[in-house]
């Protein structure tokens, strides 16, 4: 066992038995690189990454490769989910050097952290234009010995490029060290950006994000929209829930029906496709084809959170119960299979089982017949299964692919794999069968329940059981939205339990937030996403429960966030001012698989300003908007989550404060009427006169609002102007519509 055996990360522990002499990221590794006069071989991945598994089996478990690595390099393993700060910096470097990124990420760099070579997956031996490690590693060792100045020159240029430009990974991530304090703990030297450049930067940032940029993002998405299959672009196709939420809210703001049509086409297609797990629920990572049929089978917590948010939002906007069912099914999966005993949520489930991607999720017709008996005929019709199968296992079982299996011998009919998906809606299938759709839905529910029981006897994919603060914040938001929108108490309890766990367990001895919890240990300094996503979740939890303690915690965490992450020129750095220093200190607003911390921070600050009446939050939000306005205008759709928050900030804020006893019927009538109104720009607050200070603690301005005539009373305000209070529910609803 190597040094990784002492780590908590499931990904690092997967490599603890490799013959490679791995180090975890830390001073010991870089001190060793200096003393041995060797470059660093940095490998970044995550536990459910299919090609990370392939590279490990092919190379890191191979004695010949390990011998070369151990002789010529100091080898460092990083879990990108534990250390997104490290991953972000070196992914930026990889994209800058090669034009592409992904995992596994391979970086060769100096002992002071400056990269001179980057790649993603590398095979053991060279093939199809990809350099193999057996050839690459000796060549780099030779260059390090004979032409080191060339490598060091490359490393300096890469570091300077990352530090001096606002562009980062994918050409859209904002990076650089505007304060000149990016010297890392490994000995890299930082350099100040000169005064003239800083003045020019401030001049470019005077304008805030405006309506033109938001409209341009919607136009770009319309241009990329796949009208036949839903989604954006071609294969591979990612769910990109933040794009759908942007379009729903843009439709609500403008009334442009084609925006909602894009959303609904996509949501329906994903729900019917193989990217959705029709047996156990939840969404797989992405679709390998343009029709959402054949997924990459890993399941990520953040996808479940973001997609359940999108389906909940669509259900509230349209009243379509199918979206509500999907959101609650996704939540059922998370609560059943991804919740930790402490109340938080695990990170992911693997795509592979017993070395084969998707094996846990695929069904042959013979397996369907054994599990279902006569109902297998209906299951095959509903889920597009057949004796011939609808997918092919790749030769050697490395994964799943459609089409030609490369001449490999195929199983006999009845034993060929099927991914389950709906070629048509249940309504269309019911019509073709001459059945009421309700009756068909009931039979399908029975079928999937029996298949779930059968599947549970199989070897399950590995689960990454670490709990991450940022992803849990997203899941709290999803649960809170479902609790408020659907009146689901189970979701409210689960969100409350997760929030209480994070606020109790994920703190260091200073009371500062931490990033990762596993096996009883909380560790790793929190990043901007941790703060922004958790604050967003707590604000959503307040919307669902109207308990003032969640506002108070949001204010405490935001104060901490501003103190340690704020750039005086606007926006927030990804790492705190007193955290570990890497070769650059990143600040980004570009969307990845999930929104950036700055994107959610913008909405959080505006929400807190409207709740508390404290203009300092709005000032910080305006500075953030100015900091990223130019970047967003150059590539609007790549900043969709930021623009969703900007749309909220640009709208005239409107709030309703209900003053009444929380357990009184007239108070509940008012709150229920508000909950039935889809309005993403509305801020709802409850002031219970029996709870002091209650809401008046975080929102002191509400202390002057009182019940009229001893009845629950609503105060509706818009754009810092309030209407006369009312005790009549219908009049309150009319006032909300006017607002």
Secondary structure, 3 states (H helix, E strand, C coil): CCHHHHCCCHHHHHCCCCCCCEEECCHHHHHHHHHHCCEEEEEEECCCCHHHHHHHHHHHCCHHHHHHHHHHEEEEEEECCCCHHHHHHHHHHHHHHHCCCCCCEEEEECCCCCEEEEECCCCCCCECCECCHHHHHHHHHHHHHHCHHHHHHHHHHHHHHHHHCCCCHHHCCCCCCCCCCCCCCCCCCCCCCCHHHHHHHHHHCCCCCCHHHHHHHHHHHHHHECCCCCCECCCCEECCHHHHHHHHHHHHHHCCHHHHHHHHHHHHHHHHCCCECCCCCCECCEECCCCCCCEECCEEHHHHHHHHHHHHHHHHHHCCHHHHHHHHHHHHHHHHHCECCCCCEEEEECCEECCEECCCCCECHHHHHHHHHHHHHHHHHHHCCCCCCCCEECHHHCCEECCCCCCCCCCCCCCCCECCCCCCCHHHHHHHHCCCHHHHHHHHHHHHHHHHHHHCCCCCCCEEEEEEHHHHHHHHHHHHHHHHHHCCHHHHHHHHHHHHHHHHHCECCCCCEEEEEECCEEEEECCHHHHHHHHHHHHHHHHHHCCHHHHHHHHHHHHHHHHHHECCCCCECCCCCCCCCCCCCCCCCCCCCCCCHHHHHHHHHHHHHHHHCCHHHHHHHHHHHHHHHHHHHHCHHHHHHHHHHHHHHHCCCEEEEEECCCCCHHHHHHHHHHHCCCCCCEEEEEECCCCCCCHHHHCHHHHHCCCECCECEEEEEECCEECCCECCHHHHHHHHHHC
